[in-house]
Amino acid sequence: MLRTLALILAGGDSPALSVLTAERTEAAVPFAGKYRIIDFTLSNCVNTGIYNVGVLTQYRPRSLNAHLGVGRPWDLDRAQGGLRILHPSPTPEGGGWQRGTADAVRYNLDLIEDQPFDAVLMLAGDHVYKMNYTPLLEFHEERQADVTMAVRSVSPHDARRFGIVALGSDGRVDRFDEKPRRALSNLASMGIYVFRKEFLINLLRGSTEQDFGRHILPRIVSRCNAYAYNFQGYWADVGTVQAYYEANVALLAESPALDLYDPEWVIHTTSADRPGVEIGESARVENSLLSDGCRVFGTVARSVLSPGVYVSPGAVVRDSVIMGDAWIGPDAVVDRCIVDELAHIAAGALVGDGEATTPNQEAPERLNTGLTLVGTHVHIPEGVIIGRNVAIKPRTTAGAFAKGRPVPSGSTV
């Protein structure tokens, strides 16, 4: 296999995830209970045998940095190679704030030049997937490609969300269109690229273009040796609220497409020292995923609970994703919601109540499917009624809710 440096791009602000990324980068958003989204990309690297990994950060990296530490859970705490967290920093030319994916890599060209490897594997840190990168790297080497991009087929209705790749008869990439209104193909870029080292250095050194998808790839694919590698395994772009919710709920299927318990492809993460799940005598749990440290004394149905979630007696959690250490009070009802870490929902509150016919126009990607979002450290007071398609911003206190007055569907608090 080619000697490879992996660069994980984890600095985006991802506004389409609304309150979930108000205080963290998307790569650090919890997923499937105990994991963070970046865990999947990191685990793919080490399971493939790639132990030279750089994580490029920028937007609100504090929780991501705390999660990564020195890379021990992924066996990346090494004297040679291992995990490097690459922050933006000022330069003599006056730079510092990175304006896109290409700009972020350009700021780290010195690292790329100094490392003894043949290829740069560029990865998005905000996708959920299981992939052995060895066949991709072998495909790249066999064709002596300058750049190889991983692609997969998507629905024509979703094409506008992706970079779309058109292939010639010889399998080379003829055209790359970033989020086109009208797609010429159904092959979507997965945000996974392999670059020949010297080609990437020359490409970035001779350009000021900011982004690979929007600027560089559309310009170069017809002028260089560019190929597409068609990936057939599980992959999910969870960059919208609806996609994130659906990917979590899909784990509750009898045979989910994403197997989190595959001993041949372990997804590694930072594990907190927590006791096992506690389920009270009067509790009822139906088709749900519960993480270590959860204490359930009420009803949980068709939901995903992260570590440390507490569900009080009489409380009901339905069709929801509840993140770490959230507290659901007695007789509260949480229905079709995403509740962020350390949120506190007091006794008798109804969150996700009524009809879902009123969309939320203020959300970056408007909420219109009935999901209600509760940000981190939010405190919802006793007895308040909150409708559907509501977004409650992080750290909203109980005083923001008018006593005895419900929060109507489609609102932002």
Buried (B, 14 or more C-beta within 10 A) or exposed (E): BBEBBBBBBBBBBBEBBBBBBBBBBBBBBBBBBBBBBBBBBBBBBBBBEBBBBBBBBBBBBEBBBEBBBEBBBBEBEBEEBBBBBBBBEEEEEEBEEBBBBBBBBBBBEEBBEEBEBBBBBBBBBBBBBBBBBBEBBEBBBEBEBBBBBBBBEBEEEEBEBBBBBBBEEEEBBBBBBBEBEEBEBBBBBBBBBBBBBEBBBEBBEEBEBBBBBBBBBBEBBEEBBBBBBEBEEBBBBBBBBBBBBEBBBBBBEEEBEBBBEEEEBEBBBBEEEBEEBEBEEEBEBEEBBBBBBBBBBBBBBBBBBBBBBBBBBBBBBBBBBBBBBBBBBBBBBBBBBBBBBBBBBBBBBBBBBBEBEBBBEEBBBBBBBBBBBBBBBBBBBBBBBBBBBBBBBBBBEBEBBEEEEBBBBBBBB
